[in-house]
Amino acid sequence: MTHAVVLISAERDALKVLGSRLAEVEGVGEAWSVTGEWDFVAVLRLREPEQLAQVVTGEISQLSGVARTHTMVAFEVYSRHDLEALFSVGQ
């Protein structure tokens, strides 16, 4: 599985609707509205690494109101849930 984080800068008139549009894109696990330099963060969970280009450049970047994106691919994924499951073995 391939995980990536996509930072998204939006046009002002798209701020109210872009989050729900991002969440509808196949492969987007969550879409967050955030403060700071970027307007949204999309967390991608893809079965194949080859899907990354299609999802980011073919779908997310083409959504109305997306001004620019910056993509970071994860090498490894850690979560509290995973750690708690690991240490609860045998309990």
Residue pairs with C-beta under 8 A, 6 or more apart in sequence:
1 45
1 46
1 47
2 44
2 45
2 46
2 47
2 48
2 49
2 51
2 52
2 73
2 74
3 43
3 44
3 45
3 46
3 73
3 74
3 77
4 43
4 44
4 46
4 52
4 56
4 71
4 72
4 73
4 74
5 41
5 42
5 43
5 44
5 71
5 72
5 74
6 41
6 42
6 43
6 44
6 56
6 60
6 69
6 70
6 71
6 72
7 38
7 40
7 41
7 69
7 70
7 71
7 72
8 18
8 22
8 38
8 39
8 40
8 41
8 42
8 60
8 66
8 68
8 69
9 37
9 38
9 39
9 66
9 67
9 68
9 69
10 18
10 39
10 40
10 65
10 66
10 67
11 65
11 66
11 67
13 65
14 64
14 65
14 66
15 33
15 39
15 65
17 65
18 39
18 40
18 63
18 65
18 66
19 31
19 32
19 33
19 40
20 31
21 63
21 64
21 65
22 28
22 31
22 40
22 42
22 60
22 63
23 30
23 31
25 42
25 55
25 59
25 60
25 63
26 55
26 59
27 44
27 45
27 46
27 51
27 55
28 42
28 43
28 44
28 55
28 60
29 43
29 44
29 45
30 42
30 43
31 40
31 41
31 42
31 43
32 40
32 41
32 42
32 43
33 39
33 40
34 40
34 41
38 70
42 60
44 52
44 55
44 56
46 52
46 55
52 71
52 73
56 69
56 71
60 66
60 69
61 69
